[in-house]
Amino acid sequence: MIRKKMFAIGRGTKLCFRVHLPDGSSYQSGDGEPAVTVTFKNVKAELQTVLFGHVGFLEAYFAGDIDIDGDFPLAFRAGMDAGFDRLPSPLVVIRNAWHELRFSNRSIAQAKANARFHYGIGAGFYRYWLDVPAMMYTCGYWKEGTRTLEEAQRNKMDHVCAKVGLKPGETFVDIGCGWGGLLFHAWEHYGARGTGVNITTEQVYELREEMTRRGLADRISVLECDFRQIPGQFDKLLSIGTLEHAGRDELGAVIRAHADAMKPGALGVIHFIGHIGVRRTEFYIRKHIFPGGWIPSLAQAITEMENCGLEVVDIENLRRHYALTLDEWGRRFDRHWDEIRLLDPSRFDEYFRRKWRTYLYTCAEMFRSPHGRTHLFQVVVSKGNLGSAYPMSRTFLYERAQAEQALEEA
């Protein structure tokens, strides 16, 4: 049975790979030197893959029952080429439904626990592979000429600030503010006063420490609360990577809270991973990386925005940009693994390493895949119909960058 699955993947991809099975036999797709070699170390790994499909394969790899040698990301590209991840096993469908029952974000207490599971690991861990110093844990913007992750993240921050026309003295809310990179950037480069909203206790503590260190505690602020509890209204709204954490049944409530946080006529950017069509959210990521996470379709998100009185002004798809961002995160994670492990060897063990590098590299391949139906959208919204003051074309988004480039070249 496992050999049949490997044959099917071999027929569905142009990549050359080799598989070693516990009985001593092997299979190779294509001719020449394989780009990647997969070794099933025991019958248990075979059985997991047969019963649970790609999820079983990945969980066997996490546990050390499968080894992957060679060009690691290509193992996942081959599977995606062949559609190995497209039809989940019935057992995985059941597990996914059970996960939703146990970890739904319907309860604010559970939403907080889910967020802390992932984001509460600590800035020390993330600092080794995110951009420095902003530590933006969302898709960068790799416009032409971008050379580094740091540049891509600065580009992204300027891109969203430009989309809402952020100006000196304006207030804005940064929903899901992480470690405050966008709050600091908006103050330093635009003179705007931001309020961050974050439900993760550890991140809020670390951000407040950094605000104090920079002497900015009287200019920007952070609130520890759920996305559904945002107090007050603001001139502008920036929500970068939040809707994925709303939860299957809470998308409407979270978007309603976004709308309520905007003053009449306010502009906002809602940046989120979204499916093309209604699809199941990948179970292994929900189980092992983002408990309670759920990816809406673009259509579902837009419908909820319109239901809340938000006019959709512009939609941009940054799918390819996320592949490049994840590539760099994965490379940095691998490069700094020895230092990460020393932070806490009992926590950052081999199981953790395999799980996280799989998450980073499979997501890169997912966003790169021509068969992928998971994309990254930036939606510009206006509270109420857009006023006449907003530009009639996208030209204004690039004028600032062109001016800065001209200054650098002068």
C-alpha positions as CSV (number, residue, x, y, z in Angstrom):
1,M,0.0,0.0,0.0
2,I,2.8,2.5,0.9
3,R,4.6,1.6,-2.3
4,K,1.4,2.4,-4.3
5,K,1.3,5.8,-2.7
6,M,4.9,6.5,-3.5
7,F,4.3,5.4,-7.1
8,A,1.4,7.8,-7.4
9,I,3.5,10.7,-6.1
10,G,6.3,9.8,-8.5
11,R,3.9,9.9,-11.5
12,G,2.5,13.3,-10.4
13,T,5.8,15.2,-10.1
14,K,8.9,15.9,-12.3
15,L,11.1,15.9,-9.3
16,C,13.4,12.9,-8.8
17,F,13.2,11.3,-5.3
18,R,14.1,8.0,-3.7
19,V,12.2,6.1,-1.0
20,H,13.7,3.4,1.3
21,L,11.3,1.1,3.0
22,P,11.7,-1.0,6.2
23,D,11.8,-4.3,4.3
24,G,15.0,-3.2,2.6
25,S,13.4,-2.4,-0.8
26,S,13.5,1.1,-2.4
27,Y,11.7,3.1,-5.1
28,Q,13.0,5.9,-7.2
29,S,11.0,8.3,-9.3
30,G,12.8,9.5,-12.4
31,D,16.4,9.0,-13.5
32,G,19.6,10.5,-12.2
33,E,20.6,11.5,-8.7
34,P,17.6,12.1,-6.5
35,A,17.1,15.6,-5.1
36,V,15.7,14.1,-1.9
37,T,15.6,10.7,-0.2
38,V,12.9,9.6,2.2
39,T,13.5,6.7,4.6
40,F,10.7,4.9,6.4
41,K,12.5,3.5,9.4
42,N,9.7,1.2,10.6
43,V,6.3,-0.3,9.7
44,K,4.6,2.1,12.1
45,A,5.6,5.0,9.8
46,E,4.2,3.2,6.8
47,L,0.9,2.5,8.6
48,Q,0.6,6.1,9.7
49,T,1.1,7.3,6.1
50,V,-1.4,4.8,4.8
51,L,-4.1,5.7,7.4
52,F,-3.6,9.4,7.7
53,G,-2.1,10.4,4.4
54,H,0.2,13.4,4.4
55,V,-0.6,14.2,8.0
56,G,0.5,10.7,9.1
57,F,3.7,11.1,7.0
58,L,4.5,14.4,8.7
59,E,3.7,13.2,12.2
60,A,6.0,10.2,11.6
61,Y,8.7,12.6,10.5
62,F,8.2,14.7,13.6
63,A,8.6,11.6,15.8
64,G,11.8,10.5,14.0
65,D,10.2,7.4,12.3
66,I,10.9,8.9,8.9
67,D,14.1,10.7,7.8
68,I,14.3,13.2,4.9
69,D,17.7,13.8,3.4
70,G,18.7,16.1,0.6
71,D,16.8,19.2,-0.5
72,F,14.2,19.2,2.4
73,P,11.6,21.5,0.8
74,L,11.5,19.4,-2.4
75,A,10.1,16.5,-0.5
76,F,6.9,18.5,0.1
77,R,6.9,20.1,-3.4
78,A,6.8,16.6,-4.8
79,G,3.8,15.7,-2.7
80,M,2.0,18.9,-3.6
81,D,2.7,18.4,-7.3
82,A,1.0,15.0,-7.0
83,G,-1.9,16.3,-4.9
84,F,-0.9,14.1,-1.9
85,D,-2.2,16.9,0.4
86,R,-5.5,17.6,-1.4
87,L,-7.8,14.9,-0.3
88,P,-7.5,14.4,3.5
89,S,-8.1,10.9,4.8
90,P,-11.5,10.4,6.5
91,L,-9.6,9.8,9.8
92,V,-8.0,13.3,9.4
93,V,-11.4,14.8,8.8
94,I,-12.6,13.3,12.0
95,R,-9.5,14.5,13.9
96,N,-10.0,18.0,12.5
97,A,-13.6,18.1,13.6
98,W,-12.6,17.0,17.1
99,H,-9.9,19.6,17.2
100,E,-12.5,22.3,16.4
101,L,-14.7,21.1,19.3
102,R,-11.8,21.2,21.8
103,F,-10.0,24.3,20.6
104,S,-12.6,26.6,19.1
105,N,-11.9,30.3,19.6
106,R,-15.5,30.9,20.5
107,S,-14.4,31.3,24.2
108,I,-12.1,34.2,24.8
109,A,-10.3,32.1,27.4
110,Q,-9.6,29.4,24.9
111,A,-8.6,32.0,22.2
112,K,-6.0,33.3,24.7
113,A,-4.7,29.9,25.4
114,N,-4.4,29.1,21.7
115,A,-2.5,32.4,21.1
116,R,-0.1,31.8,23.9
117,F,0.6,28.3,22.7
118,H,2.2,29.8,19.6
119,Y,3.2,33.4,20.2
120,G,4.0,33.0,23.9
121,I,7.2,30.9,23.2
122,G,9.2,34.1,23.8
123,A,10.9,36.8,21.8
124,G,14.3,35.1,22.4
125,F,13.2,32.2,20.1
126,Y,11.7,34.4,17.4
127,R,14.5,36.9,17.3
128,Y,16.8,34.3,15.8
129,W,14.8,33.9,12.5
130,L,12.6,37.0,12.1
131,D,13.8,40.4,10.8
132,V,15.8,42.6,13.1
133,P,14.8,44.7,14.9
134,A,11.1,44.9,13.9
135,M,10.4,41.2,14.3
136,M,7.4,41.2,11.9
137,Y,5.9,37.7,11.9
138,T,3.8,38.3,8.7
139,C,4.4,38.3,5.0
140,G,7.0,40.7,3.7
141,Y,6.7,42.8,0.5
142,W,9.4,41.8,-2.0
143,K,9.1,44.6,-4.5
144,E,11.7,44.7,-7.3
145,G,15.2,45.2,-6.0
146,T,14.5,43.9,-2.5
147,R,17.5,42.0,-1.2
148,T,16.9,41.1,2.4
149,L,14.1,40.1,4.8
150,E,14.6,43.3,6.7
151,E,14.0,45.3,3.5
152,A,10.9,43.3,2.7
153,Q,9.4,43.9,6.1
154,R,10.1,47.6,5.9
155,N,8.6,47.7,2.5
156,K,5.4,45.9,3.9
157,M,5.1,48.4,6.7
158,D,5.4,51.4,4.3
159,H,3.0,49.7,1.9
160,V,0.2,49.3,4.4
161,C,0.8,52.8,5.9
162,A,0.6,54.3,2.4
163,K,-2.6,52.4,1.6
164,V,-4.4,54.1,4.5
165,G,-2.7,57.4,4.0
166,L,-1.3,57.5,7.5
167,K,-0.4,61.0,8.6
168,P,1.3,62.8,11.5
169,G,-0.9,63.1,14.5
170,E,-3.4,60.5,13.4
171,T,-4.4,57.6,15.7
172,F,-4.5,54.0,14.5
173,V,-5.1,50.6,16.0
174,D,-2.8,47.8,15.2
175,I,-4.8,44.6,15.7
176,G,-2.6,41.6,16.5
177,C,0.5,43.9,17.0
178,G,3.0,41.2,17.9
179,W,6.2,42.8,19.2
180,G,5.3,46.3,18.0
181,G,7.4,46.6,14.9
182,L,4.6,48.4,13.0
183,L,3.7,50.6,16.0
184,F,7.4,51.8,16.2
185,H,7.7,52.2,12.5
186,A,4.5,54.2,12.1
187,W,5.6,56.6,14.9
188,E,9.2,57.0,13.7
189,H,8.3,57.5,10.0
190,Y,4.8,58.8,9.9
191,G,4.3,60.5,13.3
192,A,1.1,58.5,14.0
193,R,0.1,57.3,17.4
194,G,-0.7,53.7,17.5
195,T,-2.5,51.5,19.9
196,G,-1.6,47.8,19.7
197,V,-4.1,45.0,20.5
198,N,-2.7,41.7,21.6
199,I,-4.2,38.8,23.6
200,T,-0.8,37.1,24.2
201,T,0.4,37.9,27.7
202,E,4.1,37.3,26.9
203,Q,4.2,39.5,23.8
204,V,2.4,42.3,25.6
205,Y,5.0,42.2,28.4
206,E,7.9,42.1,26.0
207,L,6.4,45.0,23.9
208,R,5.9,47.2,27.0
209,E,9.5,46.6,28.0
210,E,10.7,47.7,24.6
211,M,8.4,50.7,24.6
212,T,9.9,51.8,27.9
213,R,13.4,51.1,26.7
214,R,12.8,53.4,23.7
215,G,11.1,56.1,25.8
216,L,7.9,55.8,23.8
217,A,5.4,54.7,26.5
218,D,3.7,58.1,26.3
219,R,3.4,58.0,22.5
220,I,2.2,54.5,21.7
221,S,0.3,51.9,23.8
222,V,-0.7,48.3,23.9
223,L,-3.8,46.6,25.3
224,E,-4.0,43.0,26.3
225,C,-7.4,42.0,25.1
226,D,-9.2,39.8,22.6
227,F,-9.7,41.1,19.0
228,R,-13.5,41.2,19.8
229,Q,-12.9,43.6,22.7
230,I,-11.2,46.6,21.1
231,P,-12.1,49.8,23.0
232,G,-12.6,53.2,21.3
233,Q,-12.4,54.3,17.7
234,F,-9.4,55.3,15.6
235,D,-8.6,57.4,12.5
236,K,-7.0,54.3,10.8
237,L,-6.9,50.6,11.2
238,L,-4.1,48.1,10.4
239,S,-4.9,44.4,10.9
240,I,-1.9,42.4,9.7
241,G,-2.4,38.6,10.1
242,T,-5.4,38.6,12.4
243,L,-8.3,37.0,10.7
244,E,-6.6,33.6,10.6
245,H,-7.0,33.5,14.4
246,A,-10.7,34.5,14.4
247,G,-11.9,30.9,14.4
248,R,-14.4,29.2,12.2
249,D,-17.5,30.6,14.0
250,E,-16.1,34.0,15.0
251,L,-15.1,35.6,11.7
252,G,-18.2,37.8,11.7
253,A,-17.7,38.9,15.3
254,V,-14.0,39.7,14.7
255,I,-14.6,41.7,11.5
256,R,-17.5,43.5,13.3
257,A,-15.0,44.5,16.0
258,H,-12.7,45.8,13.3
259,A,-15.5,48.0,11.9
260,D,-16.5,49.2,15.3
261,A,-12.9,50.3,16.0
262,M,-12.9,52.6,12.9
263,K,-14.3,56.2,13.0
264,P,-16.9,57.0,10.3
265,G,-15.0,57.4,7.0
266,A,-11.8,55.7,8.4
267,L,-9.6,53.6,6.2
268,G,-8.2,50.2,7.1
269,V,-6.0,47.5,5.8
270,I,-7.0,43.9,6.6
271,H,-4.1,41.6,5.7
272,F,-4.8,37.8,6.0
273,I,-4.2,34.3,4.7
274,G,-7.3,33.3,2.8
275,H,-8.5,30.4,0.8
276,I,-9.8,30.5,-2.8
277,G,-13.2,28.9,-2.2
278,V,-14.4,27.3,1.1
279,R,-11.9,24.7,2.2
280,R,-10.8,22.9,5.3
281,T,-7.9,24.4,7.2
282,E,-4.8,22.2,7.1
283,F,-5.1,19.9,10.1
284,Y,-1.5,19.3,10.9
285,I,-0.9,23.1,11.3
286,R,-4.0,23.4,13.6
287,K,-2.9,20.4,15.6
288,H,0.8,21.2,16.0
289,I,1.3,24.9,15.3
290,F,-1.8,27.1,15.5
291,P,-4.5,25.5,17.7
292,G,-7.9,27.0,16.9
293,G,-6.6,28.6,13.7
294,W,-8.9,28.7,10.8
295,I,-8.4,30.2,7.3
296,P,-11.5,31.8,5.8
297,S,-12.1,32.1,2.1
298,L,-11.6,35.6,0.5
299,A,-15.3,35.6,-0.4
300,Q,-16.4,34.8,3.2
301,A,-14.2,37.6,4.6
302,I,-15.5,40.2,2.0
303,T,-19.1,39.2,2.8
304,E,-18.5,39.9,6.5
305,M,-16.8,43.2,5.7
306,E,-19.8,44.3,3.6
307,N,-22.2,43.1,6.3
308,C,-20.4,45.5,8.8
309,G,-20.6,48.5,6.6
310,L,-17.1,48.4,5.2
311,E,-16.6,49.2,1.6
312,V,-13.9,47.1,-0.1
313,V,-11.6,49.7,-1.9
314,D,-8.8,47.5,-3.1
315,I,-7.6,43.9,-3.0
316,E,-4.0,42.8,-3.5
317,N,-2.8,39.2,-3.6
318,L,0.7,38.7,-2.1
319,R,0.9,34.9,-2.3
320,R,4.3,34.8,-4.0
321,H,5.7,37.3,-1.5
322,Y,4.9,34.9,1.4
323,A,6.8,32.1,-0.3
324,L,9.9,34.2,-0.3
325,T,9.3,35.4,3.3
326,L,9.0,31.8,4.5
327,D,12.0,30.7,2.6
328,E,14.1,33.2,4.5
329,W,12.5,32.3,7.9
330,G,13.3,28.6,7.2
331,R,16.9,29.3,6.3
332,R,17.5,31.5,9.4
333,F,15.8,28.9,11.6
334,D,18.1,26.2,10.3
335,R,21.2,28.5,10.5
336,H,20.5,29.4,14.2
337,W,19.1,26.1,15.4
338,D,22.1,25.4,17.7
339,E,21.6,28.7,19.4
340,I,17.8,28.2,19.6
341,R,18.3,24.8,21.2
342,L,20.5,26.3,23.9
343,L,17.7,28.6,25.0
344,D,16.0,25.6,26.5
345,P,17.2,22.2,25.4
346,S,14.2,20.4,27.0
347,R,11.7,22.5,25.0
348,F,13.6,23.0,21.8
349,D,14.4,19.4,21.2
350,E,14.6,17.4,17.9
351,Y,10.8,16.9,17.8
352,F,10.3,20.7,18.0
353,R,13.0,21.3,15.3
354,R,11.4,18.8,12.9
355,K,7.9,20.2,13.5
356,W,8.8,23.9,13.1
357,R,11.1,23.5,10.0
358,T,8.3,21.4,8.4
359,Y,5.8,24.2,9.1
360,L,8.1,26.9,7.6
361,Y,9.1,25.0,4.5
362,T,5.8,23.3,3.7
363,C,4.1,26.7,4.0
364,A,6.7,28.2,1.6
365,E,5.9,25.4,-0.9
366,M,2.2,25.8,-0.4
367,F,2.3,29.5,-1.3
368,R,4.7,28.7,-4.2
369,S,2.7,25.8,-5.6
370,P,0.7,26.4,-8.9
371,H,-1.9,24.1,-7.4
372,G,-2.2,26.0,-4.2
373,R,-5.5,27.5,-3.1
374,T,-4.2,29.3,0.0
375,H,-3.2,32.9,-0.7
376,L,-2.3,36.1,1.1
377,F,-4.6,39.1,0.7
378,Q,-4.4,42.8,1.6
379,V,-7.9,44.3,1.5
380,V,-8.3,48.1,1.9
381,V,-11.6,49.0,3.4
382,S,-13.4,52.2,4.2
383,K,-16.0,52.6,6.9
384,G,-18.9,53.8,4.8
385,N,-18.6,54.6,1.1
386,L,-15.2,56.0,0.1
387,G,-14.9,59.8,0.1
388,S,-13.7,61.8,-2.8
389,A,-10.3,62.6,-1.2
390,Y,-8.9,59.1,-1.7
391,P,-6.7,58.8,-4.8
392,M,-8.3,57.5,-8.0
393,S,-5.4,55.1,-8.8
394,R,-2.6,53.2,-7.1
395,T,0.0,55.6,-8.3
396,F,0.3,57.2,-4.9
397,L,1.5,54.0,-3.3
398,Y,4.8,54.1,-5.2
399,E,5.5,57.9,-5.2
400,R,7.0,57.8,-1.7
401,A,9.3,54.8,-2.6
402,Q,10.4,56.5,-5.8
403,A,11.2,59.7,-4.0
404,E,13.2,57.8,-1.4
405,Q,15.1,55.9,-4.1
406,A,16.0,59.2,-5.8
407,L,17.4,60.6,-2.6
408,E,19.5,57.5,-2.1
409,E,20.9,57.8,-5.6
410,A,21.5,61.5,-5.4
